[in-house]
Amino acid sequence: MRTRPVVTALTGIGVVLAVLGGATACSSSSDGADSASTSASATPTSPADAMTAMCEQMIADAMTVEAAESLAESSGYVTRIGTLDGEPQAVTTDFREDRFTFDVTDGIVVGCTLG
């Protein structure tokens, strides 16, 4: 079956427009000095930053698993135990932005990762 010349021409035009549109979107009218300061001040604290701070708090406060789970769940996050008393636990390898994985020794959270 032969491709119609009109369809091929329209497809080619669409590709050219997409490439040109992408190049225009990447260009900047400023030297970059102003945009860096503007984006830094406009960027709110990310959820990952909040979760990292929560992880650090759980470890620094030597929270029990129950207390750490309660803190995480009250903030809308889920938890799981990755290692228990030095023994790796069966966990999935998927990444979830709303999950903490705890390393637990003697009922205390000693390590915490996101995902």
N, C-alpha and C positions, 0 to 999 in steps of 0.2 A: 504494500500500500504506500502510495506517495503522499508526502506532506504537502499541504497546500501552501503556496508561496505567501499568501496573506497571513496565515497563522504563524508561519516562521518569522515573517517580518515583524509582526506584533509582539511575538515572544522576545525577539531581539531587542526591540524598543523597550520592552518592560525590564529586561536585564540592565540595559544602559541606564534607564531612569533609576532603578534600584541602586546601582553602583554610584551614580552621581548624587542621589539623595543621601546615601551613607557617607559620602565624602563631605557633603555640606554639613551634615549633622556633627561630624567630627571636627570641623573647623572652628576656630575661635577668633572673635574680633578683637580680643584684648591680648596683652602680652603674657597673661597668666598670673601675674602678681596679685591682681585684685580678686580673681576668682578663687584663689586658694584661701584667702582670708575670709571671703564671703561664705564659702562652703563649710569652712571649719566652724564658724559661728552659727550657721544655720542647721548644722547636723545635730539632731538630738541624740541622747545616749541610746545606743542600740540595745535590743533585747539580749544580745549575746554579752554585752558589757554588764548588764544587770544580773544575768545568770552567773557570770564569772565572779562578780562581787558576792553573790549568794553562796557560791561554792567556797570561796575564800573564808566567808563567815562561818560556814558549817565546819570547816576544818579548824579554824582558829579557836572556835568555841568548843571544840571537841564534842560535837553534838552526837547524841545517840541516833541510831538509824530512825527510830520513831520520830524524834524531834526534827530531824532533817527532812524526812518524808512529809511531815506536817507542814513545815515551812514551805517546801517546794509546792505541795498541792494547794496550799492556801493562795499561792501566787499563780496558779493555773498550769503548773508544770507536772510532768510525770517522772517517776524515778524507777531505777532498777539497781540491783547489786551486781557489779562486775567481778569483784573478788571478795571472798568471805574468808577471813583468817588466812590470807595468803593463797587460797585455792581459787583458781579461775572458775567462774560460773558460766553455765551455758547461756549465751546471749546472742541476739541476732546482730548482723553487721550493718544493718540499715542505719542511716543517720536521721535523727529527728531533732528539729530545732527546739523542741519544747521538753527535752528529756535530760535528766541528770543520770550519770552512771557513777555509783558509789563504790569505793574500796573501803571495806569494813574490817576492823580488827577488834575483837572483844566487844562487839556491839557499838563501837564508836566509828564515825566516818573519819577516815584518815586520808582519803583521796577522793577527788571528785572531778569528773570530766563532763563536757557538754556533748549531747548527741546520743 
